[in-house]
Each structure stands twice: as C-alpha cells, then as structure tokens.
Amino acid sequence: MSQQYIDYLVTDGGLDFDAGQQPIETSDRNSIAQDVKHAILESGLLREYQAERNRTLRADVLTRIEMLIETDKRIEPGTAEIEEQTAELLWMFAETVDNDNIEMGMPL
C-alpha cells in the first residue's frame, strides 16, 4: 500500500529526529491528524476554549473546532467530534475520506 500523505513528525513544537539526526516521517492518518492539530492550535480556538468559563459558550467553541476540523478535505464531513476528557485534555475523533479513524489527544 502506497503512502498518500507524508510529512515530518512534529513533537512539542519542533521536528522529531531519529538516532542518525534525520527527521522522522509520518504518513497517512498520522500526517492528517498532525495537520488538523496544528490548524486547531493556529486558529486560537484552544486558547478561547481555555479562557471561557461559561459552559454553554465552551460547548460553542468545541462546535467551532469540529467545524474547523471538517474544513480539511481529507476528513469525512460530519464525523469530527471533540470531547473534554479532563480539565487538561481534549480528545478528537474523526474519519478520513479513506475510512481511517483518527483519535488524538490535545493537551490544554
């Protein structure tokens, strides 16, 4: 099976390197998940979510994050879900158009 999407692995805001100091590659659903995570971080919605204390408005921000996820053409529309696991962790679920499931935690 050929890899359709290839990217460098980013960990803690920087490239991740192997023992030979070469950038580690990630592919397909992991690459899509990484791109979606960066889109969420760059949108400022996580900061808005953290700052909001009203439960209803927090739910609104989560809906806006789900809508942002679904703007990625590789994500199947209507499949994105965001859940608050703990006070410090959001969990994202989505399905790609290639029928791969994405599950990813995002620390707050």
N, C-alpha and C positions, 0 to 999 in steps of 0.2 A: 504494500500500500504506500503510495507516494504521499509526501507531506505537502499539504496545500498552503499552509501558513507557517512561516518560520520567522523567529525573532530572537533577539538576545535576551537572556534571562536577567531581569532587574530584581535585586533584593535590597530592601532598605534604602531605596532611592539611588542605587548605583548598580553598575554592571557586576554580575557574578562571574568569577573566573575559576577555571579548573586548576589542577596542580601544576600544569605547564604554563600558567598565566595566560591562557587563551579564553576568550569569552565563551560562556556556556550558552548553547542554543536551546530554545524551547519551540515547540511546534503545535500546530492544530489547536485543539481546545484550550491548552495551556497558554498559547500565544493569544488567543481571543480573550481569555479570562484576564490576562495581564493588561491587554489593551483597554478592556472595559474598566478595570480597576483604575488605571491611570486617567481615563476620561472622567470617572467619578471624582477622583482626587482633584483634578484640574478644574472641574466645574464649580468647586466651592460648596457643593451641596452637603458634604460631610461636616464642614465647619458650621454651616447653617443648622444642620440637624443637632450638633453638639450644643449650640447656643440656645436652641429653642427649648423652653420649659413647658409650654402648653402641649398637652398630649395630642389634641386634635391637629395642631399645626405641625407637630413632629410626624404624624401619620401622613400629612400632606407632603412633607419633604421626602418621605420614603416613596410615595407615589411618583414624585418628580424624578427620583433616582431610577425607579423602574422604567419610567418613560425614556430617560436618557439611555439606559441600557438597550432598550428596544430600537433606538435610532441606529445602532450598529447593524449593517446589512447582513452580517453573519449570524445574528440572533433571530430566532423564530419569533415573530410578533405574538404577544400575549403570553409568553412563557416566563418572563422575568418576574422574580419575587425577591423581596428584601425582608428579612426578619431580624429583629433585635434579639440576639442570643443572650447577651449580658449587657451591663451598662458600658462595657468597653469593647463590645464586638457585634458587628452586623454580619449577617450571613447572606450571600447572594446565591440564587438559583436561577438558571436559565437553560434553554435548549438551543443549540445551534441549528442552522438550516441543514447541516449534515447529520442531524439526530444524535449529536453528542451532548451529554448533560454536563453543565458547568456548575460546580459548587465551590464557593470560595468565601473565606472569612476576611473581613476588613476590620482591623483594629481601629478604634476611635481615638 
